[in-house]
């Protein structure tokens, strides 16, 4: 199954479990975001990230430039709650 098929299945499953009025609010919000032009500034596949600093899991600040000096860098972004 392709990624597009998997995402379509997830979307279809969500529609079964999310109340219609919530779906309408979510759809309106997505339309407003798209109309705002915000998506034009989103980093796309193949783009290079600008230099950045982030806090790691122990609270230390880490620089992408410092990490890149040691070799390739993989950045993983995930939702979480701590």
N, C-alpha and C positions, 0 to 999 in steps of 0.2 A: 504494500500500500504506500502510495506516495505521501510526502509531507502535506501537500495540498488536500489530499483525500482525508488524512488524519485530522487536519485542522477543520475541514468541513464537518466531519463526524463529531468533533468536540463542540462546534458551534451548534449543530443540530441538537445534540444532547442538552446543551445549555438552554436552548429555547424551550425544551420540554419542561425544564425545572425552574425557570425564571418566570415570575408572573408577567402577564402581558403589559401591565402598566409600567413595570420596571424596564421591560424591553424597550418600550416607547421612549422612556427617559434616556436610556443608554444610547439608543439610535440617534436621538436629537443631539445629545452631547457629542457623539462622534461626528455628526454632520457639522456642528459648530466648530469643533477643533479643525476639521479639514478645511472649512471655509475661512478660518482665521489665517491660513498660510503657514501655520507652525510646522507642518510636515516638510516644508521646503528646506528647513534648517536641520533636519534629522540626518544623522550619519547613516550612510548606506553601505551595503556590502561592497567591500573593496576600498572604501575610503580609509584614510589614515586618521587616527585620533590625534588631536592636538595634545601637547604635553599636559599632564595633570598630576595632582597629588590627591591621595585618598588615605583615610585611616584604615589600617588593617584590623584583623580580629583582636589584637591585643591593645589597640588604641594608638599605635605608633603611626606617624605620617610616613607614607611611602610615595616616592616620586617615580613616575613612569620613565623619566629620563635615566634615573639611577638604575632601574631594573633593566632597561634596554641596553645599558652599558655592559651588562653581563650576558646578553643574548636575547633571543626572541621573547616576546611577552604575549601571554594569553590573558585576556580580561574576561571574567565571567560575572555577569550581573544577575542577581536573583532577589526575589522578594523575600523578606524575612521579618520577623518580629522578635525583638529582644527585650 
